[in-house]
C-alpha cells in the first residue's frame, strides 16, 4: 500500500477563555515531509503552530497505531499548557519543551529494509512454524502461488528447525523462481518476497542476503 493508505485520525479540541475560543487541532501530514502539527487558533486566527517531524512516512498499520499514540500525547501536552497559561490568546512562541514533545522513533523493521531494494513487490510474513501472519496474506499467496502453497512444508525444510529452548530456523535466502520469488528465513520468522520488473541491475539473492546479514548484525 502507498503512504496515503495509512493516515492516523486527527484530534480537535475547543477551549473557551472569556471572549476567546481556542481551537486546538493535531494532525498528520506526509508532504512535503512527514510530521505531526498542532495548530492553535483564536476565533479562526492561527496564533501558534507546533510541529514534530517524523523520521519517515507511515507505511504500515502498526506504525499508524504508534503514531496515533504519539499524536494523542502531543495534543494532550499542548492542551495542558494552554490551560495553565492564561496569556495564550495571541501569537507568541511556546516554551521549547512544549513545542517539541519527545516521541520514540519509528522502528525500522526487516520488512522495511526489504522494501528498500528496487523492484521488490509483495512481502509475505510467516511465523517460524511456517504459518502466515494473517489469514488475508495466506489467501493472497495461495491464489498467486498455488503449487508452492500446497507444498509449503517441504519447502520450509530447506531451513531446518534448530534444537533448543527457543524455536528458530537456520537463516538464509532461497531463490524459488528466478528474479521473481524468494523465501527468506530470519531465524525466528520467515518471509516470501516477490520481485517485479525494474531497470536496476540487481542480483536479488545477493541483495537480500546482504540486507539479512546487515539487519541482524545491528542486533
N, C-alpha and C positions, 0 to 999 in steps of 0.2 A: 504494500500500500504506500501511497505518497504521504508526504508530511501533512497534507491537507486533511488526511483521514483521522488525525489524532489532535483534536482541538479541545483542551480542557474547558469546562464550564467556568465562565467568569463570575465574579462576585460583586454585588452592588449593595450599598448601604446609604441611608439618609440620616443625617444628624441635624436636629433643629437647635439653633442657638440664637435667641432673640429674633430679630428680623431675618437672620441669615439661615439659609437652607444649604448645608454642606452635603453634597453628593460625593460618595467615595466609590470608585469603580476600579476593580483589579481585573486585568485580562491578559491573555497570552497572544503573542504575535510571533511569526517566524520570518517575516520580511521587514526591513532589509537584513535583519539578524534576529535570532531567537531571543525573546526577552519576556519578562513579566513587568507590566506597567500599572502602577496605581495612580489614578488621576483624582485630584480633589477639586471640585467645582463649587463656587459660591453663587447660587442663583444663576447657574448656567455659565459663569465665567471661570475658566481654569485658573486656580491660584497656586497649585502645587502639582508636580508630576514626579513620581518616584519610580525609578527603573532598576530592574535586576536583570542583568544579562545572563543567559544560559550558555552552556558550552556548545550546544548544538540543537537542531530542531528535534521535536518529539517524533520518534519513529516506531513506537510500539504502544500497546495498551498499558503495559506495565509502567513505562515511562510517563504516560499520560496520568496515570493514577498518582505517581510520585510527585509530578509537577502540581497536580491539584492540591496535594497536601502542602507543598511549599507556598502555593498561591494563597491558601487559606491562612497560613501563618503570617505571610506578609500583610494581607488585608487586615487581619486582627491586630497586628502590631501598630499599623497606621491608625486604626480606629482608637486604640488605647491612647496614642499620643494626642490625637485631636481632642479627646475627652478631658485629658489632663491639662492641655494648653488652651486657655480661653482666647488667646490672641490670634489663633489660626482662622482668620476670616479674610485675609488679603494675601497677595503674593509675597512670600518670603521663604528662604530656604529652611528646610527642616534640619534637625541635628543629623550629622553623618551616620550615627548608629541606627537611626530610624530609617534613613533614606536607602540604606543598603543592608537589609536584613540578610544574615548569613544563611545559606542553604547548602545542603550536602550536594556534591557534584553528581551528575547523572552517570551511572555506572556504564562503562563501555563493555559490552558482552562479547563473547566469542562470535555470536551471530553477527554482531555489528562489524567485527573485523572481516568476516567472510564477505559481507555486503560491499566492502570497500574494493574488492577485487573486480576489475572491469569485466562486464559480461555475465556476472553472477545473477541468476534469476531467483528462483524459489529456494528457500532453506527450510527443510522439514526437521523439526526437533523430535528426537526419540529418547526415551528413558534407557537406562543401562540394560534393561531386560529386553529391549527391542520394541516395546510398545510405544506408539506415537503419543506425544504430549497432549494432543487434543483429538477428539473424535473427528472434527472437521478436517484437520490436516491429514488424518489417516484416510478419510474418504477421498480427498482430493488426490492423494498419492496413489491410491488403489485405482482410481479412474484413469490416471495418466500412465501408470506403470503396473499394469495388472499382473503380468508374469512375475516381475520382481517381488511384488507384494505377496503373491501366493507362495513364493519360495524364500521368504524373508529369513526364516530361522536358519536355513542352510547358509545364506549369505552372511549373516552375522557371525557365523562360526569362523570366519576369516580373522576375527578379533576375539579370541577365546577369553572366557571369564578367568580371572586370576583367583587363586585360593587365598583366603584370609578373612579377617573380620569385616572388612569393607568390600562391598561388591563393586568391582570395576573390571574393565577390559584392557587389553593392550591398546595403546594409542597408535593411530596410523591413518593412512588415506588409501582408498581403493577406487580405481577408475572402473566403473561398471560399463558405461557407454562412452566411447572416446569423445572427448571435448563436449560432453553433454550431461552425464550424470555421475556423481561421485558419492561414496559413503565415507564418512569421517567418524572415527572413534576418538573421543577425548578422554577416555578412561571411565568417567562416571556418567557420561551422557554421549549421545551419538547424533549425527546429522546426515540427511541426504541433501545434496546440493545440486541444483540444475544450472547449466550454463547455456546462454543464448549467443547468437551471432554478435561479434564485435570486431572492430578494426584493430584492436590491440593484439600484438603478437605475444601470446602468453602460453606457457606450458602449465596448464591448470593444476595438474597433480603436484608439481613442484611448488607452485604459488600457494596452494592450500596447505602443503606440508610446512612451508615457511611461516604461515600465519599460525598454524598449530604449535610449532616449536616456540615462536616468539611469545605467544599469548601465555603459554604455561611456564615459560622461563621467567615471566614477570611475577608469577605467583609462587 
